[in-house]
Amino acid sequence: MRIEPIGIIHSTFKNRKDTPIQPFRSNKIGRVEVCKKFRDGLKDIVGFSHIILIYKFHKSRGWRLLVKPFLDDQLHGVFSTRSPRRPNQIGISVVRLLRRKGNVLFVKGIDVIDGTPLLDIKPYVPEFSSAFKVRIGWLTNKISKKKVR
């Protein structure tokens, strides 16, 4: 499998320990710089309030099948968490799209390390992403209802 990054994500976060755990915990502004050869793919994106960034956890080394996530002190299977220590180090974040300037998107709620390789962008559409009667497994009663954005 060959995956070519389509750009780079810029943020104020220089290392993992300073990075918020999830985008809803961040008010930080970031820049998503799309390679010029993919610029035409940004047509009509400004009509969306939120976008999904798909990226590589480029600072993560190795993987584990059992991890202790930030909201619990118990081991859980990596596929029931959002840990970066995954066999395929792919991350996702939903961020608010503020504006576009050429091949650069300005976003709010960034939660990735500066220099993160961008693999793809998708529009966030609640009707496509929501499910009825959602269960959140071991996270039940661990997630605050408070949103930053």
N, C-alpha and C positions, 0 to 999 in steps of 0.2 A: 504494500500500500504506500502510495506517495501522496503526501499532503503538502501543498505549497502555501505558506502564509500569504495572506492578502494585504497585510499591513502590520502596524505596530501600535500598541496602546501606550500612551504616555500618562503618567500620574505623578503625584508628589511622593508616593511611597517607594522608598529605595530598597527596603528589605521586608521579608515576610512578617517579622514581629510587629511592624508598624501598620500593617495592612488590616483594615476592618475584616471581620469574619464573613460578612455577607453584605451585598450592596445596600440593603435597606438600612444598614447601620452607618452609612456614609453620606455626608453632604458634600463631599469633595468633587471638584470639577476635574474632568480628565479630557484628554484629546485622543481621538481614534483616528490615526493617520492611515488612510487606505492608499496602497501603491497606485501610482498614476495610471498604470495599465488597467486597473480595475475601477477607475473613477466613474465611468459611465454606469456602473452597477448601482451607484448611489442615487440615480434618477428617482424622484418621487419619495425619497425616504423622509423628507422634512414634514410630510403629512402625518407621520406617526409620532406620538408623544413618547413612546418607549421602544427601545430596541433590545434584542438579545445579542450579546457578544459571546462568541465561541472562541476560545483561545487555548494555548498550550501553557501548562504550569511549568515554565522553563527553568525555574529554580528548584523544583522538586526533584529529589533524587531517590530512586528506588520506589518500591511499593510494598504494601502490607494488606493482607486479606482481612485482618482484624485491627481496628483503630479505635482510639479514644477520642471522640469528637469534642469540640469545645463546650457543648452544652451538657455533657455527661461525663462521669468518671468510670463508666462501664465500657467494656469492649463491645463493638458492633461490627458487623460485616461492612467492609468498605463500600459496597454497593447500596447500603442503607444509610450512607453518609454523603457529605459533599467534600470529603477530605481530598487534598491534592496528592496524597500518596496512593495513586491508582495505577493499575497496569498500563492504561493509556491515559496519560496525564492531560486530560481535556477538561477545561473549566467552562462554566457558563455564568453570565451575569446579566440581569435585566437592569438597564439604566435608563434614566430620562434623557431623551434627546433634546438638547437646548437649541442648537443651530448647526448649520453646515457652512463651511467656507471652503469652496473648491473640493479637494479630496480629504478634508479634515472635518470630523464630526466632534462637536463639543458636547459632552455628556455630564450629567450629575449623578452621583451615587457610585462613583468608581471604587472598586475594591481589589484592584490588581497592582502588582509591582510594575514600576516604570520599565518599559522595554519589553513588555509581554508580547509575544507573537500572536497576531490576530489571525484566526483561521476562517471565520465566517461572521456574517451579520444577518440577522433575521428580524423582521418587524414583530413586535409583541402585540398579539391580538388576543384579548381576554377570552373571547368566544372560542378560539382555537386551543387555548391553553388551560382553560378551566374545566373541571370535572364536577359532577354532582356527588354529594356525600363523600367528600374527600376524607381519608384517614391519614394521619401522619405518624403512625407507628410509635416508636420509642420517644419521639419528640412531643407527644401529647403532654400538655401541662408544663413544658420546658420553654416554650417560645412565648415571649412577650407580645401582646397585641399592639404595642406601641410601634409606630412607623416613624422614621426620621423624615422621609420626604413627604 
